[in-house]
């Protein structure tokens, strides 16, 4: 089986990079420079007309949307225990990943592209402020879910990889997340995992290469 992950720095393509690494999967990485618009090139749009990463190409067939990608990886590599084995716990984990994708992630994006959410001149800071209020409500919920535990489930799963990206992205916008102590502790635990070390080192290499090519 040939696996190719289409990846861009700072994006949620970090999530399948981590889980594929945790699974011990053999996969290639294709770097996509979203800043230069490479994600809107005809070649990339043929893979994903939604012009987003990640895309996981499985024996030539592209799979998009992070929740689906995580479920596929977990089922293809069951020994990695990327989702709980017990059905009710598995469904709960999938629900949490869907929340990361459709709840938390959209509240992060206005920090990077506020103009995509309102075309009124001078409204950018207002857009960010409203989005971040909702984002912090999300983090308050997550903080409660992590109270007294290391991971969202009984062991590390793909949920932890997804939330790690969400929380890291918030930190990249210089948002003060220090009040969410359980989330911060989870973030620090995640940074200790070899899979996270690997992707963060790779991210820096790609960022440096893109900067040189600019």
C-alpha positions in Angstrom: 0.0 0.0 0.0 1.3 3.4 -1.0 0.4 6.4 1.2 1.1 10.0 0.4 0.3 12.8 2.8 -0.2 16.3 1.3 1.0 18.6 4.1 1.5 22.3 4.8 3.2 23.9 7.8 1.0 25.2 10.7 -2.1 23.6 9.2 -4.1 20.7 10.6 -2.2 18.4 8.3 0.0 18.0 11.4 -2.7 15.7 12.8 -2.4 12.8 10.3 1.4 13.3 10.2 1.3 12.6 14.0 -1.1 9.6 13.8 0.6 8.0 10.8 3.9 8.2 12.7 2.3 6.8 15.8 0.9 4.0 13.7 4.4 3.2 12.3 3.0 3.7 8.8 5.2 4.0 5.8 4.2 7.2 4.0 5.6 9.9 1.8 5.0 13.6 2.3 4.3 16.1 -0.4 4.7 19.7 0.8 2.1 22.3 -0.2 3.0 26.0 -0.1 -0.4 27.5 0.8 1.1 31.0 1.1 2.1 31.0 -2.5 -1.3 29.5 -3.6 0.0 26.1 -4.4 -3.1 24.6 -2.9 -5.1 26.3 -5.7 -3.0 24.9 -8.5 -4.7 22.7 -11.1 -2.6 19.7 -9.9 -3.7 20.1 -6.3 -7.4 20.9 -7.1 -7.5 17.6 -9.1 -6.8 15.9 -5.8 -9.0 18.1 -3.6 -11.2 20.7 -5.2 -11.8 22.1 -1.7 -8.2 23.4 -1.9 -7.4 22.2 1.6 -4.8 20.1 3.3 -4.5 17.4 4.5 -5.1 15.0 1.7 -4.1 11.4 2.2 -3.7 9.6 -1.1 -4.2 5.9 -0.6 -3.0 3.8 -3.6 -3.8 6.7 -5.8 -7.2 7.5 -4.3 -7.4 10.8 -2.4 -9.1 10.9 1.0 -9.9 14.4 2.4 -11.3 15.7 5.7 -9.4 15.1 8.9 -12.0 13.1 10.8 -12.3 10.6 7.9 -8.6 10.4 7.6 -8.1 9.7 11.3 -10.8 7.0 11.3 -9.1 5.4 8.2 -5.7 5.4 9.9 -7.1 4.0 13.1 -8.9 1.1 11.3 -5.9 0.4 9.0 -3.5 0.3 11.9 -5.5 -1.1 14.9 -2.5 -2.0 16.9 -1.7 1.7 17.3 -4.9 2.1 19.3 -5.6 5.5 17.7 -9.3 5.1 18.7 -10.7 3.2 21.6 -11.7 -0.4 20.9 -15.0 -0.3 22.9 -17.8 0.9 20.5 -19.3 3.5 22.8 -15.9 5.0 23.6 -15.0 5.0 19.9 -18.1 6.9 19.0 -17.3 9.4 21.8 -13.8 9.9 20.4 -15.1 10.4 16.9 -17.5 13.0 18.3 -14.6 14.9 20.0 -12.7 14.9 16.7 -15.8 16.2 14.9 -15.9 19.0 17.5 -12.3 19.9 16.8 -13.0 20.0 13.1 -16.4 21.8 13.0 -16.4 23.6 16.3 -12.9 24.6 17.4 -11.1 24.9 14.1 -13.6 27.5 12.6 -13.0 29.7 15.7 -9.3 29.7 15.0 -9.3 30.7 11.4 -10.6 34.3 11.8 -7.3 35.1 13.6 -5.5 34.3 10.3 -8.0 35.5 7.8 -10.6 37.8 9.4 -11.4 39.3 6.0 -12.9 35.9 4.9 -15.6 36.4 7.5 -16.6 40.0 6.9 -16.1 42.5 4.1 -16.8 45.6 6.1 -13.6 47.7 6.2 -12.0 48.0 9.6 -14.0 45.1 11.1 -11.1 42.7 11.4 -10.4 43.2 15.1 -14.1 42.8 15.8 -14.2 39.5 13.9 -11.2 38.2 15.8 -12.7 39.3 19.1 -16.0 37.5 18.6 -14.3 34.3 17.3 -11.9 34.2 20.2 -14.7 34.5 22.7 -16.2 31.4 21.2 -12.8 29.7 21.0 -12.2 30.3 24.7 -15.6 28.8 25.5 -14.4 25.7 23.6 -11.2 25.6 25.6 -13.1 25.9 28.8 -15.1 22.8 27.8 -11.9 21.0 26.9 -10.3 22.0 30.1 -13.1 20.3 32.0 -12.9 17.2 29.9 -9.2 16.9 30.7 -9.6 17.5 34.5 -7.8 14.7 36.4 -6.7 12.8 33.3 -3.8 12.8 30.8 -5.8 12.2 27.6 -9.3 12.7 26.3 -9.9 9.0 26.3 -8.4 6.3 28.6 -5.2 6.3 26.5 -3.6 8.5 23.8 -5.8 8.6 20.7 -6.2 10.7 17.5 -8.4 13.0 19.5 -5.3 14.2 21.4 -3.4 14.8 18.2 -6.2 16.9 16.8 -6.7 18.9 20.0 -3.0 19.5 20.2 -3.0 21.1 16.8 -6.0 23.3 17.8 -4.3 24.5 21.0 -1.0 25.0 19.3 -2.6 27.1 16.6 -4.2 29.3 19.2 -0.8 29.9 20.8 0.6 30.8 17.4 -1.8 33.8 17.4 -0.3 34.9 20.7 -3.6 34.3 22.5 -3.3 34.0 26.3 -4.4 30.5 27.0 -2.7 30.2 30.4 -6.1 30.0 32.2 -6.8 26.6 30.7 -4.3 24.7 32.9 -5.4 21.2 31.9 -5.2 22.1 28.2 -1.7 23.5 28.8 -0.6 20.4 30.6 -2.0 18.3 27.8 -0.1 20.4 25.3 3.2 19.9 27.3 2.6 16.1 27.4 2.0 16.0 23.7 5.3 17.8 23.0 7.1 14.9 24.7 5.8 12.3 22.2 8.4 11.3 19.6 5.8 11.6 16.8 5.3 15.3 17.7 9.0 15.9 17.9 9.3 14.5 14.4 6.5 16.6 12.8 7.7 19.8 14.5 11.2 19.3 13.3 9.9 18.5 9.8 7.7 21.6 9.9 10.7 23.8 10.5 12.6 22.3 7.6 9.7 22.9 5.3 9.2 26.5 6.5 12.9 27.2 6.0 12.8 25.8 2.5 9.7 27.8 1.6 11.3 31.0 2.9 14.5 30.4 0.8 12.4 29.8 -2.3 10.3 33.0 -1.8 
